[in-house]
Amino acid sequence: MTGMKRQKIAVLTGAGISAESGLKTFRDSGGLWEGYDVMEVASIDGWYRNKERVLEFYNIRRKQAWQAQPNAGHRALVDLEQAFDVVVITQNVDNLHEKAGSSQVVHLHGELSKVKSSIDESYVIDIADGQISLGDTCPKGGQLRPDVVWFGEMVPMMEVAAQHVEECDILLIIGTSLMVYPAAGLAHQTRPGTKIYVVDPSSPEIFGLTDVEFITETAAKGTPALVKRLMNMKA
Ligand code: APR
């Protein structure tokens, strides 16, 4: 039918949706953090302690992420746009949602392919799969750093994300342990009665919300099946 307002679906994704694309999650066994101390490579204090180590860590991650391909989970979210107004809110710093073709993606924790000046917030550049080193600076002389949000930093996109979640009719949560705030609190921004679906092989805990359906499958398997169900409900 034309002229009818489409239902809005917000999708909160985490590292789990990219696991089957070959990118490791943070908190699963064998996860990325195991070889590195989180607080050394992903906190603002770690940056001040050893910029070279942090730059190297992100140079490696940037190359890996650039080579990765979206999987059936990312692609299913693109199909969902045929019937719904879809916004993807991702905690991931890879660009697999964009690569798959999602048209509205909010990056809560920044993007690996971008770097910014550490003294001038407005200076952000796209470096694709490039590398940055100590001594690479913005025109004002500030050291360049990854445009990602570290522990101890503000999450500038949080308000935009919360607004989308408040407006949505259905919320999907895919591949996130919901252990990192403020992102983990987004489910609680839904209006009463909003249906929530969680796709994750190890059901993360969501306190205080009742209308939650857990689909204990991987993203590449569970998301296409869920998308099919939602599209059929619509038809
Ligand atoms: N499909 C779906 N989910 C999966 C899969 C898969 N194939 N494999 C693992 N998972 C799930 C795990 O069960 C877990 O719940 O993905 C989740 C991964 O959780 P985390 O590793 O904690 O990743 P995430 O929630 O994205 O972390 C949030 O923490 O370190 C910060 O900034 C970083 O954005 C990151 C944030």
Residues whose N, C-alpha, C, O or C-beta is under 5 A from the ligand:
A	BS01	APR	G14 A15 G16 I17 A19 E20 T25 F26 R27 D28 Q91 N92 H109 V149 G175 T176 S177 L178 V180 V199 D200 P201 S202 E217 T218 A219
